[in-house]
């Protein structure tokens, strides 16, 4: 008896929706993501399939709605540590066998951990999609998490932590995020700390798995030249016997509000300064996030942006500058990044504040709006250029609130007005209140 219930055949070109989830929501008929199908197993696991007949590569991508925000107290970095252990061996596949089998199929595997989620993917030619699904399910359902493997992988994690600290660009952001989201779970560092991971044992790893790796907390996305019905049937066979469980409830997040500039300064033996300026903002799947995305393009996206023109072309006081919005499930950040001579710091900050104030006081021009729309359309196009990109985009968006947001993303960005951008800038981009994180040359 099938354990799949149809939630929605998302979406045929006739835009027939069979799911109550869709309600009366508008659907972008121009979205390259339709047709698309989604079903839910009886145990709550969501399965999304995007058939791409012209693309001979298949991506099998499992998302778990668990990330660094779910690390237990005193074990920062455990979600990321757990991700490293998942392909290390199962009850039927010894250490190294999973990677060997995937490579024998001509494919590759990888995984990543964020604040909100953990994602595992295997990429193979489409005719091997069934084998890839079985291998991935075995890793997720039957991994041993042996203490010897935990101890060996700990040194790998420690090295990754050291590399993040050694990289000025990465450490700069880590410094800022800790203070930008202070008081919330989003202040956590994804890779954690060497001290807290020093004594991680198998019992703690298995307990983390038991709490979070449950079907109603997971999404399977398969894309490429595949048959949707066959994927749904195999997903039911592989995952249908998993028991649904109540997952730990998420903490309510209030977007922090800063009332001053917070400076975080660190010296290193470098030739130039690295600067990150961050404003706390809304979560990814919101209208305001779309407006901030457009504002980022106008302010610091590409050579025609305001900051590039003023800071690089006109005054030549930075060597690199960008502005953008990055969103998580419940919160986000608008960030300005620059590399510059520390002697130019004051002038750099003066210009940035002038441009933020300008976003408050003046509507952006129609030409700037059209350019931002063109650039965001291009970015979305890159999100759908391969089976892997499509899978990653669909999975992340489903985790962040629903795959319909991926389908309608282009339409939403096209609808953002100059008034939306100005109003959102006034709400979130205070020229006199933000995190200023900087790594600067010694003595400068």
Secondary structure, 3 states (H helix, E strand, C coil): CCCEEEEECCCCCCCCCCCCCCCCCCCCCCCCCCCCEEEEECCCCEEEEEECCCCCEEEEEEEECCCHHHCCCCCCCHHHHHHHHCCCCECCCCCCHHHHHHHHCCCEEEEEECCCCEEEEEEEEHHHHHHHHHHHHHHHHHECCCHHHHHHHHHHHHHHHHHHHHCHHHHHHHHHHHHHCCCCHHHCCCCCCHHHHCCCCHHHHHHHHHHHCCHHHEEEEEEECCCHHHHHHHHHHHHCCCCCCCCCCCCCCCCCCCCCEEEEEEEECCCCEEEEEEEEECCCCCHHHHHHHHHHHHHHCCCCCHHHHHHHHHCCCEEEEEEEEEECCCCEEEEEEEEECHHHHHHHHHHHHHHHHHHHHCCCCHHHHHHHHHHHHHHHHHHCCCHHHHHHHHHHHHHCCCHHHHHCHHHHHHHCCHHHHHHHHHHHCCCCCEEEEEEEECCC
